[in-house]
Structures are given as C-alpha cells and as structure tokens.
Amino acid sequence: MKRLFLALCFSLIGTAAMAQQDAQYSQYIFNGLYINPAYAGYKQDLYLHSFYRSQWTGFPGAPKSFSIAADGSVNDTKVGLGLLVASDNIGAQSTLAAGFNYAYHIQVGEDENTRLSLGLGLGFVQAGIDGTKLNAVQQGDSSIPTTYQSAVVPDGRAGIMFTTT
C-alpha cells in the first residue's frame, strides 16, 4: 500500500513539473546579483556591471547572453537595492528578464564586516520560442510552433548569503 501511495505521489509531482533554461554564467565572483538577490548592496557602494557572452561562435543557434545591472546600499549599509536586465538566446529559445532586488544585511558578532544577508527579487521574464528555427521530424506536428510565440510571466527569487571580509 505504501509503495502504491509513493508511486502515485511521484507520478502526480511529475505531471506538474516544469523546466527552464537558465543563462550560463562564468566568473560567478563578478556576477553575484544575477545568481542571488541577497548580493544587492554587498559592496556598500554603487556598483554598475554588465557582461556579454557569445559561445560557440559560428554555429547556428549558438548561445548569446547579455546583462546589465546596478546595485548599492542605503540606510547606513543595512539595505541593498539592485536592478538587473538580462537577455539570453540559445537556438530557437530567447529570454528577456528584468527585476528588482532587495537585500537586508545583518551584522553578525562584533566584526562589522561579518554579515548575514537576506534577499528577495521580483520581476518579469519574457520567454519566447521562434518556430521558424525548428526542424520538425514529422511535418504538421501540432506541438511545434510555426511562428514566434512568447509569454510574459512573473519571476520571484530568494537568497541568503553569509560574508566575512
């Protein structure tokens, strides 16, 4: 009975699962805000950064990513605020995301440079797929789009970070 119940639970979980393709980042040390909203205001100064990555150039549908972000601290460095815009294209898939990040920094212990940061990020993601770039195995397959389709969905992120410098 327990096995049947577990099998049923796992099959129901599988029907509601959705997948997503995240942009590939290298040099995570320079891209903290893209990964964790608790990073906002970490440097305690206004920090502007951007990157462009073009991978496997010369191949059709090669991944290309671009992003620009700004973050800084306010309220005596206890609060960090950040904005970011990111674009990612790979094959027929494209994503454009924009978001606002809020982080609260808590001093831990007597050392003012030891902090626990809690962060929230809210924004929107426009995900699209260009059906003209896809090659169907069977012509007339209704699950493969024949034109460009996109949808805008809300995006929420949360993060925690502990630092000592």
Residue, then its C-alpha position, 0 to 999 in steps of 0.5 A: m500500500k505504501r509503495l502504491f501511495l509513493a508511486l502515485c505521489f511521484s507520478l502526480i509531482g511529475t505531471a506538474a513539473m516544469a523546466q527552464q533554461d537558465a543563462q550560463y554564467s562564468q566568473y560567478i565572483f563578478n556576477g553575484l546579483y544575477i545568481n542571488p538577490a541577497y548580493a544587492g548592496y554587498k559592496q556598500d557602494l554603487y556598483l554598475h556591471s554588465f557582461y556579454r557572452s557569445q559561445w560557440t561562435g559560428f554555429p547556428g543557434a549558438p548561445k548569446s547572453f547579455s546583462i546589465a545591472a546596478d546595485g548599492s546600499v542605503n540606510d547606513t549599509k543595512v539595505g541593498l537595492g539592485l536592478l538587473v536586465a538580462s537577455d539570453n538566446i540559445g537556438a530557437q529559445s530567447t529570454l528577456a528578464a528584468g527585476f528588482n532586488y532587495a537585500y537586508h544585511i545583518q551584522v553578525g558578532e562584533d566584526e562589522n564586516t561579518r554579515l548575514s544577508l537576506g534577499l528577495g527579487l521580483g520581476f518579469v521574464q519574457a520567454g519566447i520560442d521562434g518556430t521558424k528555427l525548428n526542424a520538425v521530424q514529422q511535418g504538421d506536428s501540432s506541438i511545434p510552433t510555426t511562428y514566434q510565440s512568447a509569454v510574459v510571466p512573473d519571476g520571484r527569487a530568494g537568497i541568503m548569503f553569509t560574508t566575512t571580509 
